[in-house]
Amino acid sequence: MSGISPARPRVFTFDLGSFKIAALLDAVDVRDGLASAFAAGQPPAAVLELAVSNFIDQDRYEHCFIPTLVDTGSEKILFDTGCGDEDSSLLECLQALGLGPDDIDVVVITHGHPDHIGGLVRNGASVFSRARLVFGAAEFAFWTEGNAVRPARLANRDLFRRICTGLADRATFIAPGDEVVPGITAIDAAGHSAGLLAFLVESDGQQLLIWSDAFLHYVVSIQRPQWHADFDDDKEKAIETRKRLLGMAAERRLLVAGHHMPFPGLGYVGRIDHSFRWIPVSYQLNIRAPDVSVTG
């Protein structure tokens, strides 16, 4: 995992109705293997054409890790806890907002992969000791029962059990359609993991779709949603989820927060020809919410 330069912005905040939202850059990793990660089985020429047409490297890519903080005015809700390793910057991001771990009221775990649960525990102790935890019921059962975990995820299963099972007595278990708090509703996003949840956040008529890891790359996953991603546990279901969420986001013109999109991980989905494209935020949120800020 690569560290983050102090000169690079790590926090992006804006208003969504009466809610305050913050995108928190926990870490950045530059990796090789664009095709093997997001276009498994595709002809090299097809991957090259897609990369060239989008002005990105055909092999190397940047992978961001961006938890989301929602402040409803009465509760501060953190979606995912980052990697939790020595390069993790989540707590520093919170500190830049004047917050500490004990200021978080609810921690929502979108799914059980390491870069989402790693920050729950540090040195064997719960980091967000005051917070109510929220897990998807299907996701929690998948990892704790462990009967259908593919070989590549066995270490992940053991990590989940080590970190999360001891926290179950503080947890609420939800399903798609359930509310975390008023204005935040879970949406089925299974495929990347067995019980991945996305969330629709709504305040005063404004909406934000937190799609977590339903999409892993801002070009490949969105322009070619039918391509297999190596990281997806159920690849065919992940394709179905991507197509459904793309249609939803484009049709409803939703603002989207993506955990692995380029920082700040915020954008819109537009239709192009017979596919879709990622449209990163520019000044839209500044106009809608004058107190937008970026913290380095």
VOVOPA-573795 format. One record per residue (C-alpha): residue number from 1; x, y, z; residue in three letters. Coordinates in Angstrom, 3 decimals. Each point is the difference from the previous one (the first is absolute). Layout:
BEGIN
n|east|north|up|res
NUM|X|Y|Z|ALA
...
END
This chain:
BEGIN
n|east|north|up|res
1|0.000|0.000|0.000|MET
2|1.331|3.379|-0.961|SER
3|0.069|2.895|2.410|GLY
4|-1.711|3.299|-0.761|ILE
5|2.015|3.144|-0.571|SER
6|-0.903|2.747|2.477|PRO
7|-0.413|2.327|-3.007|ALA
8|-2.811|-2.166|-1.393|ARG
9|-3.551|0.858|1.096|PRO
10|-1.427|-2.653|2.283|ARG
11|-3.399|1.408|1.024|VAL
12|-2.807|1.346|-2.173|PHE
13|-3.152|1.313|1.659|THR
14|-3.322|1.263|-1.305|PHE
15|-3.641|0.364|1.011|ASP
16|-2.761|-2.342|-1.099|LEU
17|-3.186|1.743|1.061|GLY
18|0.333|0.352|3.767|SER
19|2.603|-2.811|0.166|PHE
20|3.744|0.606|-0.122|LYS
21|2.055|-2.502|-1.981|ILE
22|3.749|-0.619|0.045|ALA
23|2.054|-2.197|-2.322|ALA
24|3.059|-1.241|1.923|LEU
25|3.071|-1.222|-1.874|LEU
26|1.289|-2.859|2.123|ASP
27|2.712|-1.181|-2.398|ALA
28|1.156|-0.129|-3.613|VAL
29|1.655|-2.900|-1.761|ASP
30|1.544|0.039|-3.488|VAL
31|-0.130|-3.483|-1.474|ARG
32|0.888|-1.963|-3.111|ASP
33|-2.458|-2.281|-1.771|GLY
34|-2.974|2.048|-1.191|LEU
35|-1.184|-2.805|-2.284|ALA
36|0.442|-2.842|2.471|SER
37|-1.750|2.000|2.726|ALA
38|-3.002|1.354|-1.905|PHE
39|-0.123|-1.678|-3.425|ALA
40|0.697|-3.672|0.657|ALA
41|-0.156|-2.033|-3.189|GLY
42|-0.338|2.979|-2.327|GLN
43|2.163|0.262|-3.134|PRO
44|3.018|2.251|0.602|PRO
45|-0.979|2.085|-3.034|ALA
46|-3.394|0.803|1.560|ALA
47|1.599|1.116|3.268|VAL
48|2.579|2.059|-1.872|LEU
49|-2.686|1.714|-2.073|GLU
50|-1.992|0.886|3.116|LEU
51|3.076|1.317|1.791|ALA
52|1.205|2.087|-2.934|VAL
53|-3.443|1.500|-0.632|SER
54|-0.156|1.095|3.661|ASN
55|3.616|1.261|0.215|PHE
56|1.002|-2.457|2.715|ILE
57|2.932|-2.392|0.222|ASP
58|-0.763|-3.432|-1.425|GLN
59|1.502|-1.745|3.024|ASP
60|0.590|2.235|3.049|ARG
61|-2.882|1.520|1.922|TYR
62|-0.652|1.952|3.172|GLU
63|-2.200|-1.629|2.605|HIS
64|-1.474|2.360|2.619|CYS
65|-1.641|-0.984|3.289|PHE
66|-2.668|2.532|0.980|ILE
67|-2.338|-0.522|2.991|PRO
68|-2.953|2.388|0.212|THR
69|-1.168|1.950|3.054|LEU
70|-3.596|1.207|0.243|VAL
71|-0.964|2.483|2.712|ASP
72|-3.790|0.175|0.254|THR
73|0.147|2.698|2.655|GLY
74|-0.925|-2.460|2.727|SER
75|2.330|-2.906|-0.852|GLU
76|3.353|-0.430|-1.720|LYS
77|-0.003|-3.115|-2.156|ILE
78|3.204|-1.440|-1.435|LEU
79|-0.240|-2.346|-2.978|PHE
80|2.924|-2.439|0.227|ASP
81|3.198|0.350|2.002|THR
82|2.765|-0.243|-2.579|GLY
83|3.021|-2.263|-0.032|CYS
84|1.137|0.506|3.575|GLY
85|3.669|-0.510|-0.855|ASP
86|3.030|2.238|0.501|GLU
87|-0.828|2.073|-3.091|ASP
88|-3.651|0.472|0.903|SER
89|-0.990|3.665|0.373|SER
90|-3.633|-0.294|1.082|LEU
91|0.546|1.223|3.555|LEU
92|2.091|2.913|-1.259|GLU
93|-2.815|0.884|-2.410|CYS
94|-2.472|0.038|2.874|LEU
95|2.411|2.102|2.034|GLN
96|0.104|2.549|-2.849|ALA
97|-3.755|0.354|0.524|LEU
98|0.463|0.471|3.740|GLY
99|-1.230|-3.516|0.770|LEU
100|1.320|-3.009|1.836|GLY
101|-1.151|-3.633|0.012|PRO
102|-2.307|0.629|2.964|ASP
103|-1.894|2.628|-2.008|ASP
104|-1.294|-2.680|-2.392|ILE
105|-3.483|-1.213|0.926|ASP
106|-0.494|-2.725|-2.634|VAL
107|2.472|-2.020|-2.078|VAL
108|-1.514|-1.690|-3.054|VAL
109|1.967|-2.842|-1.570|ILE
110|-1.028|-0.284|-3.646|THR
111|1.732|-3.384|-0.301|HIS
112|2.672|-2.090|1.653|GLY
113|3.083|0.505|-2.153|HIS
114|3.210|1.057|1.784|PRO
115|0.092|3.609|-1.215|ASP
116|-3.446|0.573|1.508|HIS
117|0.317|-1.750|3.369|ILE
118|3.725|0.485|0.677|GLY
119|-0.471|3.225|1.928|GLY
120|-2.536|-1.424|2.436|LEU
121|2.677|-1.281|2.365|VAL
122|3.467|1.279|0.907|ARG
123|2.390|-1.932|2.251|ASN
124|-2.835|-2.331|0.913|GLY
125|-2.327|2.778|1.187|ALA
126|-3.103|1.419|-1.630|SER
127|0.814|3.343|-1.646|VAL
128|-3.557|1.354|-0.085|PHE
129|-0.847|-1.177|3.478|SER
130|-3.118|2.140|0.441|ARG
131|-1.567|-0.675|-3.401|ALA
132|-2.849|-2.286|-0.897|ARG
133|1.166|-2.348|-2.761|LEU
134|-2.113|-0.896|-3.010|VAL
135|0.619|-3.084|-2.138|PHE
136|-1.959|-1.495|-2.852|GLY
137|-1.536|-3.152|1.446|ALA
138|0.802|-2.076|-3.099|ALA
139|3.572|1.271|-0.102|GLU
140|0.623|-0.726|3.676|PHE
141|-1.408|-3.506|-0.357|ALA
142|2.090|-0.654|-3.110|PHE
143|3.284|0.659|1.774|TRP
144|-0.834|-1.476|3.386|THR
145|-1.487|-3.214|-1.399|GLU
146|2.741|-0.127|-2.613|GLY
147|-1.425|-2.888|-2.016|ASN
148|0.107|1.632|-3.443|ALA
149|3.171|2.096|0.229|VAL
150|2.213|-0.451|-3.067|ARG
151|3.630|-1.008|0.614|PRO
152|1.324|3.469|-0.827|ALA
153|-2.086|1.434|2.852|ARG
154|0.805|-2.471|2.783|LEU
155|2.434|2.409|1.659|ALA
156|-2.711|2.652|-0.279|ASN
157|-2.435|-2.349|1.749|ARG
158|2.438|-0.493|2.867|ASP
159|0.590|3.756|0.263|LEU
160|-3.730|0.703|0.086|PHE
161|-0.536|-2.534|2.749|ARG
162|2.913|1.374|1.997|ARG
163|-1.140|3.632|-0.290|ILE
164|-3.769|-0.103|-0.245|CYS
165|-1.461|-2.946|1.867|THR
166|0.949|1.447|3.384|GLY
167|-1.850|3.210|-0.892|LEU
168|-3.329|-1.678|-0.775|ALA
169|-1.563|0.957|3.332|ASP
170|0.325|3.673|-0.979|ARG
171|-1.359|-0.524|-3.496|ALA
172|-3.229|0.426|-1.887|THR
173|-0.553|-2.349|-2.947|PHE
174|-1.877|1.330|-3.001|ILE
175|-1.279|-1.074|-3.411|ALA
176|-0.676|1.904|-3.224|PRO
177|-2.867|2.437|0.538|GLY
178|0.811|0.569|3.673|ASP
179|0.882|3.418|1.375|GLU
180|3.236|0.641|1.878|VAL
181|-1.496|3.263|1.269|VAL
182|-2.787|2.081|-1.557|PRO
183|1.193|1.106|-3.427|GLY
184|2.526|-2.819|-0.543|ILE
185|-1.307|-3.196|-1.617|THR
186|1.853|-3.196|-0.908|ALA
187|-0.018|-1.251|-3.599|ILE
188|0.934|-3.474|-1.238|ASP
189|3.394|0.176|-1.730|ALA
190|1.093|-3.643|0.342|ALA
191|2.555|-1.497|-2.351|GLY
192|3.309|1.573|0.918|HIS
193|-0.702|-1.658|3.333|SER
194|-2.847|-2.260|1.028|ALA
195|-1.956|2.654|1.869|GLY
196|1.459|3.308|-1.181|LEU
197|-2.312|2.893|0.804|LEU
198|-0.222|3.357|-1.714|ALA
199|-1.830|2.870|1.700|PHE
200|-2.293|2.753|-1.183|LEU
201|0.409|3.135|2.107|VAL
202|-2.753|2.613|-0.288|GLU
203|-0.484|3.375|1.682|SER
204|-2.349|2.804|-1.033|ASP
205|-0.533|-1.571|-3.413|GLY
206|3.720|-0.400|-0.773|GLN
207|1.386|-3.493|-0.447|GLN
208|3.374|-1.744|0.155|LEU
209|0.604|-3.610|-1.011|LEU
210|2.857|-1.596|1.947|ILE
211|0.765|-2.997|-2.207|TRP
212|3.142|-1.111|1.854|SER
213|1.747|-2.732|-2.034|ASP
214|-2.716|-0.775|-2.523|ALA
215|2.385|1.770|-2.404|PHE
216|3.757|-0.305|0.343|LEU
217|1.340|2.151|-2.836|HIS
218|-1.396|3.233|-1.379|TYR
219|0.559|-1.005|-3.637|VAL
220|-0.091|-3.786|-0.282|VAL
221|-2.767|-0.792|2.495|SER
222|-2.312|2.692|-1.365|ILE
223|0.643|-0.058|-3.740|GLN
224|0.287|-3.793|-0.086|ARG
225|-2.234|-1.214|2.872|PRO
226|-0.251|-3.431|-1.625|GLN
227|3.737|-0.696|0.415|TRP
228|1.068|-2.208|2.888|HIS
229|1.983|1.527|2.875|ALA
230|2.373|-2.345|1.785|ASP
231|-0.920|1.535|3.370|PHE
232|-3.701|-0.869|-0.370|ASP
233|-1.053|-3.092|1.942|ASP
234|-3.078|-0.749|-2.157|ASP
235|0.943|1.398|-3.380|LYS
236|-3.307|-0.501|-1.812|GLU
237|-2.014|1.510|2.828|LYS
238|2.446|2.916|0.137|ALA
239|-0.711|0.670|-3.683|ILE
240|-3.755|0.008|0.649|GLU
241|0.500|2.401|2.911|THR
242|2.160|2.367|-2.038|ARG
243|-2.542|0.185|-2.804|LYS
244|-2.859|0.610|2.441|ARG
245|1.803|2.702|1.967|LEU
246|1.273|1.704|-3.154|LEU
247|-3.534|0.215|-1.333|GLY
248|-1.263|1.306|3.333|MET
249|2.739|2.618|0.348|ALA
250|-0.324|1.235|-3.578|ALA
251|-3.795|0.081|-0.087|GLU
252|-0.326|1.782|3.346|ARG
253|3.072|2.217|-0.579|ARG
254|1.379|-1.011|3.382|LEU
255|3.139|1.308|1.594|LEU
256|2.151|-3.069|0.687|VAL
257|2.704|-0.759|2.571|ALA
258|2.294|-2.853|-1.052|GLY
259|2.534|-1.472|2.420|HIS
260|2.560|-0.646|-2.755|HIS
261|-0.735|2.828|-2.419|MET
262|2.647|2.730|-0.456|PRO
263|-0.008|2.275|3.050|PHE
264|-2.313|1.503|1.172|PRO
265|-1.876|-2.998|-1.385|GLY
266|-3.010|2.122|-0.932|LEU
267|-1.665|0.197|-3.371|GLY
268|-2.973|-0.675|-2.198|TYR
269|-0.814|-2.709|-2.535|VAL
270|-0.807|1.093|-3.534|GLY
271|-1.176|-2.063|-2.945|ARG
272|2.285|-0.120|-3.023|ILE
273|-0.941|-1.968|-3.125|ASP
274|-1.080|-3.385|1.388|HIS
275|2.003|0.228|3.223|SER
276|0.761|2.403|2.839|PHE
277|2.758|2.338|1.143|ARG
278|1.197|1.420|3.315|TRP
279|-0.337|3.786|0.256|ILE
280|2.104|1.219|2.939|PRO
281|-1.227|2.942|2.056|VAL
282|1.387|3.385|-0.941|SER
283|-1.757|3.076|1.417|TYR
284|-3.554|-1.362|0.290|GLN
285|0.152|-0.590|3.732|LEU
286|1.548|3.402|0.651|ASN
287|-2.962|1.692|-1.636|ILE
288|-2.471|-2.215|1.831|ARG
289|1.814|0.346|3.314|ALA
290|2.184|3.102|0.360|PRO
291|2.012|-1.328|2.956|ASP
292|1.679|-2.844|-1.898|VAL
293|3.596|-0.378|1.122|SER
294|3.032|-2.073|-0.830|VAL
295|2.518|-0.733|2.743|THR
296|3.570|-0.963|-0.781|GLY
END
